[in-house]
Amino acid sequence: MPQLPRVILLHADAPPKPPEGQACNGCGVCCATAPCPLGMVASRRRHGACAALAWAGTGGHYRCGVLAQPKRWLPWLPAALARWLVRRWIAAGRGCDSDLLPG
């Protein structure tokens, strides 16, 4: 059975999704589609948008809320250590890993 298209809701000012492998621009497509393993823990869900996905209105992009507010999501870790771990866990700075195509 063919899979039906899926709609994800993003902020109207979100930048367009970059091609896979290009630099992340904070479009939010990946995290709005499904949480990463860290997002599964933070969100307590395996499907749908990650609860930690955060809109940065001043920057006009999405960011990982666990990285932006580690004390909210990982209160048992010192903030500096949490940020370092989260950057590694989400592969921050490694480029777009979403193979989704714009609709």
SVG drawing of the C-alpha trace seen along z (x, -y; Angstrom):
<svg xmlns="http://www.w3.org/2000/svg" viewBox="-2 -39 33 41">
<polyline fill="none" stroke="black" stroke-width="0.4" points="0.0,0.0 1.5,-3.4 2.2,-5.8 0.1,-8.9 1.7,-12.4 2.2,-13.8 1.7,-17.4 3.9,-19.0 3.2,-22.4 6.0,-24.9 6.3,-28.6 5.5,-30.8 8.9,-32.5 10.9,-29.3 13.6,-29.1 13.2,-26.5 14.7,-23.1 18.3,-22.9 19.3,-19.9 20.5,-16.9 24.1,-17.2 24.1,-21.0 24.5,-23.2 21.5,-23.3 19.6,-26.5 17.1,-25.8 14.1,-25.0 12.7,-22.5 11.6,-19.9 13.6,-17.0 12.4,-17.6 8.8,-18.5 8.7,-15.2 10.0,-12.9 12.1,-13.2 15.7,-12.1 16.8,-9.6 17.4,-12.5 14.1,-14.1 12.4,-10.8 13.6,-11.0 12.8,-14.7 9.4,-14.4 8.5,-11.0 7.2,-10.1 8.5,-8.2 6.3,-9.7 5.3,-13.2 7.0,-16.5 9.6,-16.7 8.3,-18.6 11.7,-20.2 11.6,-21.9 11.9,-25.6 11.2,-28.6 13.8,-31.3 11.7,-34.3 14.5,-36.8 16.6,-34.6 13.7,-33.4 14.7,-29.7 14.1,-26.6 16.6,-25.2 16.8,-22.2 15.2,-23.2 17.4,-20.8 20.4,-22.6 19.0,-26.1 17.5,-25.3 19.4,-22.4 18.3,-23.1 14.6,-22.7 15.2,-19.3 18.2,-17.9 18.0,-19.5 20.3,-16.9 23.3,-17.9 25.4,-21.0 24.4,-23.3 27.9,-23.4 28.1,-19.6 24.6,-19.2 25.2,-21.6 28.4,-19.7 26.7,-16.3 23.6,-17.5 25.8,-19.0 27.4,-15.6 24.1,-13.6 22.3,-15.7 25.4,-16.0 25.1,-19.8 27.1,-21.4 27.2,-18.2 24.6,-19.4 21.1,-18.5 20.4,-14.8 16.7,-14.9 16.0,-13.2 12.5,-14.6 11.5,-16.6 9.4,-19.7 5.8,-19.2"/>
</svg>
